[in-house]
Amino acid sequence: METLFENAQTFALFLVFFLPGFVSLKVYDALTPSERRDFSKSIYEVIAYSTLNNALLYPLVVWLWTRNVQVPSLAVWLCGALVLVVFPSLWPFLWLGILKSKLFSRYFVHPLQKPWDFIFSQRKPYWVIVHSKNLGRVAGVYGDRSFASSNPAPPQIYLEEVWQLDDAGKFVRAVDQSEGILIPESEILAIEFFRYDGA
């Protein structure tokens, strides 16, 4: 490590060809639930995404590289932030938007690996009925205060309100003083979702 950053130019090269790709992969991983990434095995991806970022931002990179970084001005700091952090943080949002669009979704594999993550990543409220192994049917509201785990954690769901069902399976009323219910993976057989129009 001592010889790696022996001068400012070497350190600048390291930043330009490592940091943008690293930032992009961290943001992408935060947006798509998956197993924790081992960056020791992703170094080529980091460099490739950094290179792609630099190619797309070539005018800014050239301008930044020709400035006197020994005495950085506000413009140099802002340009550096754009090249190294801001745009690399935005590329994953753009890429995921393309992958999820109707035009491209039939040609590319969806970035989310499991239907569980697909449903709950939409952050929509639902009336739900959880078919449980030991509790029977558990009805409730999946809303703003509810939570569902994401990959790689095992499926668990917290419903902010528990509701009673009538014999026909219709939602009747909230259980008095209900603060919700947490249902672990071991209890979940299936979940029914219904459009939520408010209580």
C-alpha positions as CSV (number, residue, x, y, z in Angstrom):
1,M,0.0,0.0,0.0
2,E,2.9,2.3,0.6
3,T,4.0,2.2,-3.1
4,L,0.4,2.3,-4.4
5,F,-0.1,5.9,-3.3
6,E,3.4,7.2,-3.7
7,N,2.2,10.4,-5.3
8,A,-1.0,12.4,-5.8
9,Q,-1.3,11.3,-9.4
10,T,-1.3,7.6,-8.5
11,F,-3.9,8.2,-5.8
12,A,-6.0,10.1,-8.3
13,L,-5.8,7.2,-10.7
14,F,-7.0,4.9,-8.0
15,L,-9.9,7.1,-7.2
16,V,-11.0,7.5,-10.8
17,F,-10.8,3.7,-11.6
18,F,-12.1,2.4,-8.3
19,L,-14.4,4.7,-6.5
20,P,-17.2,5.3,-9.2
21,G,-17.6,1.5,-9.8
22,F,-17.6,0.8,-6.1
23,V,-20.3,3.5,-5.4
24,S,-22.4,2.2,-8.3
25,L,-22.3,-1.4,-7.1
26,K,-23.1,-0.4,-3.5
27,V,-26.1,1.6,-4.6
28,Y,-27.3,-1.2,-7.0
29,D,-27.0,-3.7,-4.1
30,A,-29.0,-1.4,-1.9
31,L,-31.8,-1.2,-4.5
32,T,-31.9,-4.9,-5.4
33,P,-32.2,-7.4,-2.4
34,S,-29.5,-10.1,-2.9
35,E,-26.8,-12.0,-1.1
36,R,-24.1,-9.7,0.4
37,R,-21.5,-9.0,-2.3
38,D,-17.9,-10.1,-1.8
39,F,-16.0,-7.2,-3.3
40,S,-12.8,-9.1,-3.3
41,K,-14.4,-11.1,-6.2
42,S,-16.0,-8.1,-7.8
43,I,-12.8,-6.0,-8.5
44,Y,-13.1,-6.4,-12.3
45,E,-16.7,-5.3,-12.1
46,V,-15.7,-2.3,-10.1
47,I,-13.0,-1.3,-12.6
48,A,-15.3,-1.9,-15.6
49,Y,-18.1,0.2,-14.2
50,S,-15.6,2.9,-13.2
51,T,-14.3,2.9,-16.8
52,L,-17.8,3.1,-18.2
53,N,-18.6,6.0,-15.9
54,N,-15.5,7.8,-17.0
55,A,-16.3,7.2,-20.7
56,L,-19.8,8.6,-20.3
57,L,-18.4,11.6,-18.4
58,Y,-15.3,12.0,-20.5
59,P,-15.4,15.8,-20.8
60,L,-15.6,16.2,-17.1
61,V,-12.9,13.7,-16.4
62,V,-10.5,15.4,-18.9
63,W,-11.3,18.8,-17.4
64,L,-10.7,17.5,-13.9
65,W,-7.5,15.7,-14.9
66,T,-6.0,18.8,-16.4
67,R,-6.6,21.0,-13.3
68,N,-4.1,21.6,-10.7
69,V,-5.4,19.2,-8.0
70,Q,-2.6,20.3,-5.6
71,V,-4.6,23.5,-5.0
72,P,-8.2,22.4,-5.7
73,S,-10.8,25.1,-6.3
74,L,-14.5,24.8,-5.5
75,A,-15.1,23.9,-9.2
76,V,-12.6,21.1,-9.0
77,W,-14.2,19.7,-5.8
78,L,-17.7,19.9,-7.4
79,C,-16.5,18.3,-10.6
80,G,-14.8,15.6,-8.6
81,A,-17.9,14.9,-6.6
82,L,-20.0,14.6,-9.8
83,V,-17.6,12.2,-11.4
84,L,-16.7,10.1,-8.4
85,V,-19.9,10.0,-6.4
86,V,-23.0,11.7,-7.8
87,F,-23.3,10.2,-11.3
88,P,-22.1,6.7,-10.1
89,S,-25.0,6.9,-7.6
90,L,-27.5,7.7,-10.3
91,W,-26.5,5.1,-12.9
92,P,-28.1,2.2,-11.0
93,F,-31.4,4.0,-10.8
94,L,-31.3,4.6,-14.5
95,W,-30.3,1.0,-15.3
96,L,-33.0,-0.5,-13.1
97,G,-35.5,1.8,-14.6
98,I,-34.6,0.5,-18.1
99,L,-34.7,-3.1,-17.0
100,K,-38.1,-2.7,-15.4
101,S,-39.6,-0.7,-18.3
102,K,-42.2,-2.5,-20.4
103,L,-40.1,-2.0,-23.5
104,F,-37.1,-3.9,-22.1
105,S,-38.6,-6.3,-19.5
106,R,-39.5,-8.9,-22.1
107,Y,-35.8,-9.1,-23.2
108,F,-34.0,-8.9,-19.9
109,V,-34.3,-10.9,-16.7
110,H,-36.0,-8.9,-13.9
111,P,-33.3,-7.6,-11.5
112,L,-35.3,-8.8,-8.4
113,Q,-34.8,-12.5,-7.8
114,K,-37.9,-13.4,-5.8
115,P,-41.6,-12.6,-6.2
116,W,-41.6,-11.8,-2.4
117,D,-39.2,-8.9,-3.1
118,F,-41.0,-7.8,-6.2
119,I,-44.4,-7.4,-4.4
120,F,-43.1,-5.7,-1.3
121,S,-40.6,-3.5,-3.2
122,Q,-43.5,-1.7,-4.7
123,R,-44.4,-0.3,-1.3
124,K,-48.1,-0.4,-1.9
125,P,-50.7,-0.9,0.8
126,Y,-52.8,-4.0,0.7
127,W,-55.4,-5.9,2.6
128,V,-53.8,-9.3,3.1
129,I,-54.8,-12.7,4.3
130,V,-51.9,-14.8,5.4
131,H,-52.6,-18.6,5.3
132,S,-50.6,-19.9,8.3
133,K,-49.7,-23.4,9.4
134,N,-50.9,-23.1,13.0
135,L,-52.8,-19.9,13.2
136,G,-55.3,-20.5,10.3
137,R,-56.0,-17.4,8.3
138,V,-54.6,-14.1,9.6
139,A,-56.1,-11.0,8.0
140,G,-54.7,-7.6,8.3
141,V,-53.4,-4.4,6.7
142,Y,-50.0,-4.1,5.1
143,G,-49.5,-0.4,5.1
144,D,-46.9,2.4,5.8
145,R,-46.0,1.0,9.2
146,S,-45.8,-2.6,8.1
147,F,-42.6,-4.4,7.1
148,A,-41.5,-7.4,5.0
149,S,-38.0,-8.8,5.0
150,S,-36.0,-8.9,1.8
151,N,-33.5,-11.3,0.3
152,P,-31.2,-12.8,1.7
153,A,-33.1,-12.7,5.0
154,P,-35.8,-15.4,5.3
155,P,-39.4,-14.2,4.5
156,Q,-41.1,-12.6,7.5
157,I,-43.9,-10.1,7.5
158,Y,-45.2,-7.6,10.0
159,L,-48.8,-6.4,9.6
160,E,-49.6,-3.1,11.3
161,E,-53.2,-4.1,12.0
162,V,-55.0,-7.4,12.5
163,W,-58.6,-7.7,11.2
164,Q,-61.4,-10.1,11.8
165,L,-63.0,-11.9,8.9
166,D,-66.6,-12.9,8.5
167,D,-67.7,-16.4,7.3
168,A,-67.5,-15.2,3.7
169,G,-63.9,-14.1,4.1
170,K,-64.7,-10.4,4.1
171,F,-62.8,-7.9,6.3
172,V,-65.1,-6.9,9.1
173,R,-63.3,-4.7,11.7
174,A,-59.9,-4.2,13.2
175,V,-59.1,-6.3,16.3
176,D,-59.5,-4.0,19.4
177,Q,-56.2,-2.4,20.5
178,S,-54.3,-4.3,17.8
179,E,-50.7,-3.2,17.3
180,G,-50.2,-5.7,14.5
181,I,-48.7,-9.2,14.1
182,L,-45.3,-10.5,13.2
183,I,-45.5,-13.8,11.2
184,P,-42.2,-15.7,10.7
185,E,-41.3,-17.8,7.6
186,S,-42.1,-21.1,9.4
187,E,-45.8,-20.1,9.7
188,I,-46.4,-18.7,6.2
189,L,-48.0,-21.0,3.6
190,A,-49.4,-18.4,1.3
191,I,-50.5,-14.7,1.2
192,E,-53.5,-13.3,-0.6
193,F,-53.4,-9.6,-1.6
194,F,-56.4,-7.3,-2.0
195,R,-56.5,-3.7,-3.3
196,Y,-56.4,-1.3,-0.3
197,D,-58.9,1.5,-0.5
198,G,-58.6,2.6,3.2
199,A,-60.4,1.3,6.3
